[in-house]
Amino acid sequence: MVDYDARLHQVYAQGRALPADSLDTWMQAAAGFAPPTRPLTVLDLGCGIGRFTPALADTFGGPVYGVEPSARMLEQAIDHPAVTYLEGSAEAIPLPDETCDLAWLFLTIHHWTDPLQGLKEVGRVLRPGGTVILRTQFGDRMPDLYWYRYFPSARRVDAAMYLPFDEIRALAALAGLHAEEEPHWVDVTEPRTQRATYERLKLRAFSTFEHIAEDELDRGFAEFERDADANPDHEVPAFPAGVLLLNRN
């Protein structure tokens, strides 16, 4: 389990910053996935520093609860009059039963200590007919990320970190949630230059880097920097983001 209180909270805001157009695209996608009625009460589970939390309040017009286990991440959370931040985990969400209409789970399930219990908790706090927007990678459907070439073990690390697609669907069913048969693929990542990609990744704000040996990181970033210096404007390919929708009957 990655401890965001140890180091990552110091670099997360800069290393995982969302361009305004990417945030807008995500909110447009979320609005299309969510129940049509408004306002909606939203759970942002694993909200971190609140990258999405205020935008969820603006998009859906109701109160949003940002739940996050890292106290150091919550210290940086972005204030909004409709947002309440709570320290808690997926396995013990600090909300009453049937509180929310929508749950936003963005790159969080791979950090849970007990995914089945976490999904049961999500189901508990959802109202009947509620929707879960689960943004994740799938261990058996990993994209070919550009920067894997610099860190030979990164692909294996990520594939082991993320649950396979069918396993997530099976866990959702055990938790009383209906999962769609296939994920949606959202085009949200704008192509970046090699220089911009290096500058972003060198902060090591991605949890993958917490599982890679220091000597491999040193070699990889040195090579990455040389390539960025040699060809800074080379465009790094984008890839679509996987989203699985779950519903509570």
C-alpha positions in Angstrom: 0.0 0.0 0.0 1.4 3.4 -1.0 1.7 6.0 1.9 0.7 9.4 0.5 1.6 11.0 3.8 5.3 10.0 3.4 6.3 11.8 0.2 3.7 11.9 -2.5 1.6 14.6 -0.9 4.6 17.0 -1.5 4.6 16.5 -5.3 1.1 15.5 -6.1 -0.4 18.9 -6.8 2.3 19.8 -9.4 2.9 16.3 -10.8 -0.8 15.4 -11.2 -2.2 18.8 -12.2 -5.1 18.7 -14.6 -5.3 21.1 -17.5 -8.6 23.0 -17.6 -9.7 21.3 -20.8 -9.0 17.9 -19.4 -11.1 18.6 -16.3 -13.9 19.9 -18.5 -13.8 16.8 -20.7 -14.0 14.6 -17.6 -17.0 16.5 -16.2 -18.8 16.3 -19.6 -18.2 12.5 -19.6 -19.3 12.2 -16.0 -22.5 14.1 -16.8 -23.3 11.7 -19.5 -22.6 8.6 -17.3 -24.6 9.9 -14.3 -28.4 9.7 -13.7 -30.1 12.6 -15.6 -31.8 14.2 -12.6 -30.2 17.2 -10.9 -29.1 18.1 -8.3 -27.1 14.9 -7.3 -25.3 14.2 -4.1 -21.8 12.9 -5.0 -19.2 10.8 -3.2 -15.6 11.5 -4.4 -13.9 8.5 -2.9 -10.1 8.8 -2.7 -10.4 12.5 -3.5 -6.8 13.3 -2.7 -6.2 17.0 -2.9 -9.6 17.6 -4.5 -8.6 17.6 -8.1 -12.2 16.8 -9.2 -14.2 17.5 -6.1 -15.2 21.2 -6.6 -15.9 20.5 -10.3 -18.2 17.7 -9.4 -20.2 20.1 -7.2 -20.5 22.6 -10.0 -21.4 19.9 -12.5 -24.1 18.1 -10.5 -25.4 21.0 -8.3 -25.5 19.1 -5.1 -23.3 18.5 -2.1 -20.1 16.5 -2.6 -18.3 14.5 0.0 -14.6 14.1 -0.6 -13.3 11.1 1.3 -9.6 10.5 1.6 -7.3 8.4 3.9 -4.3 10.7 3.7 -4.4 13.6 6.1 -1.5 15.4 4.3 -3.4 15.2 1.0 -6.6 16.6 2.6 -4.6 19.6 4.0 -4.2 20.7 0.4 -7.8 20.1 -0.7 -9.5 22.8 -2.7 -12.3 24.6 -0.8 -15.8 24.9 -2.3 -19.0 25.9 -0.5 -20.8 22.7 -1.6 -17.9 20.3 -0.7 -17.2 18.6 2.6 -13.9 16.7 3.0 -13.8 13.8 5.4 -10.9 11.6 6.4 -11.8 8.0 5.8 -11.2 4.9 3.7 -13.1 2.9 1.1 -13.5 0.1 3.6 -15.1 2.5 6.1 -16.8 5.4 4.4 -17.8 8.0 7.0 -21.3 8.6 5.6 -24.8 7.2 6.5 -26.6 4.6 4.4 -28.1 5.8 1.1 -26.6 9.2 1.2 -25.4 9.6 -2.4 -26.7 9.4 -5.9 -23.3 9.2 -7.6 -19.9 7.8 -6.6 -16.8 9.0 -8.4 -13.8 6.6 -8.1 -10.9 8.0 -10.0 -7.7 5.8 -9.9 -8.4 4.7 -6.4 -9.5 1.1 -6.3 -6.0 -0.2 -6.7 -5.0 1.4 -3.4 -7.7 -0.2 -1.4 -6.7 -2.9 1.1 -10.0 -4.8 0.6 -11.7 -4.1 -2.8 -14.7 -6.2 -2.0 -15.4 -4.4 1.3 -14.8 -1.1 -0.4 -17.3 -1.8 -3.1 -19.8 -3.0 -0.5 -19.3 0.3 1.3 -19.9 2.2 -1.9 -23.1 0.3 -2.4 -24.1 1.0 1.1 -23.9 4.8 0.8 -25.5 4.9 -2.7 -29.2 5.4 -3.0 -31.2 2.8 -5.1 -30.6 3.6 -8.7 -27.3 5.2 -7.9 -24.3 5.1 -10.3 -20.6 4.4 -9.7 -18.1 5.9 -12.2 -15.0 3.8 -11.8 -12.0 5.2 -13.6 -9.2 2.6 -13.4 -6.7 0.7 -15.4 -7.3 -3.1 -15.9 -4.4 -5.4 -15.2 -5.1 -7.5 -18.2 -5.8 -4.5 -20.6 -2.9 -2.2 -19.8 -2.1 0.6 -22.3 1.3 0.8 -23.8 2.4 3.9 -21.9 5.2 5.8 -23.6 7.4 6.0 -20.5 7.5 2.3 -19.9 10.5 2.1 -22.2 12.6 3.9 -19.6 11.6 1.8 -16.7 11.6 -1.9 -17.7 9.7 -3.1 -14.6 7.0 -0.4 -14.7 4.7 -2.4 -17.0 4.8 -5.4 -14.7 4.4 -3.2 -11.6 1.2 -1.6 -13.0 -0.2 -4.9 -14.3 0.2 -6.3 -10.8 -1.2 -3.2 -9.1 -4.5 -3.1 -11.1 -7.2 -5.7 -11.0 -8.2 -7.6 -14.2 -11.4 -6.4 -15.8 -13.4 -9.6 -15.1 -12.3 -9.6 -11.4 -13.6 -6.1 -10.9 -16.9 -7.1 -12.4 -17.1 -10.2 -10.2 -16.3 -8.2 -7.0 -18.9 -5.7 -8.0 -21.5 -8.4 -8.3 -20.6 -9.8 -4.9 -21.0 -6.3 -3.5 -24.5 -6.0 -5.0 -23.5 -3.7 -7.8 -24.3 -4.4 -11.5 -21.3 -3.8 -13.8 -21.6 -3.1 -17.5 -20.1 -5.8 -19.7 -17.5 -3.6 -21.3 -15.6 -0.4 -20.2 -16.1 2.9 -21.8 -13.0 4.6 -23.3 -12.7 8.3 -22.8 -10.4 10.4 -24.8 -9.2 13.0 -22.3 -5.4 13.0 -22.4 -4.0 15.7 -24.7 -0.7 14.7 -26.4 2.3 16.1 -24.6 5.8 16.9 -25.8 8.6 14.7 -24.7 10.0 17.6 -22.6 6.6 18.2 -20.9 6.2 14.5 -20.2 9.6 14.3 -18.6 9.1 17.4 -16.5 5.8 16.0 -15.2 7.1 12.5 -14.5 10.4 13.4 -12.9 8.4 14.5 -9.9 7.4 10.9 -9.4 3.9 11.7 -8.4 2.6 8.4 -9.9 2.4 5.6 -7.4 4.0 3.2 -9.9 7.4 4.8 -9.0 7.0 3.9 -5.4 7.5 0.2 -6.4 10.5 0.6 -8.6 14.1 0.3 -7.4 16.1 3.5 -7.1 18.9 2.4 -9.4 16.3 1.7 -12.2 14.7 5.1 -11.5 18.0 6.8 -11.7 18.9 5.1 -15.0 15.5 5.6 -16.5 15.2 9.3 -15.7 18.7 10.0 -16.9 17.9 8.4 -20.3 14.5 10.1 -20.4 16.2 13.5 -19.8 18.7 12.9 -22.5 15.9 12.2 -25.0 13.9 15.2 -23.8 17.0 17.4 -24.4 17.6 15.9 -27.8 14.1 16.1 -29.1 12.0 18.2 -26.7 9.1 18.8 -29.1 8.5 15.2 -30.0 4.8 14.4 -29.3 4.2 11.6 -26.9 1.1 9.6 -27.9 -2.1 9.8 -25.8 -4.2 6.9 -24.8 -7.9 6.6 -23.9 -8.9 6.2 -20.2 -10.9 3.2 -19.1 -14.2 3.8 -17.2 -16.4 1.0 -15.9 -20.0 1.9 -14.8 -21.6 0.2 -11.9 -25.2 0.6 -10.7 -27.1 -0.1 -7.5 -30.5 -1.6 -8.2 
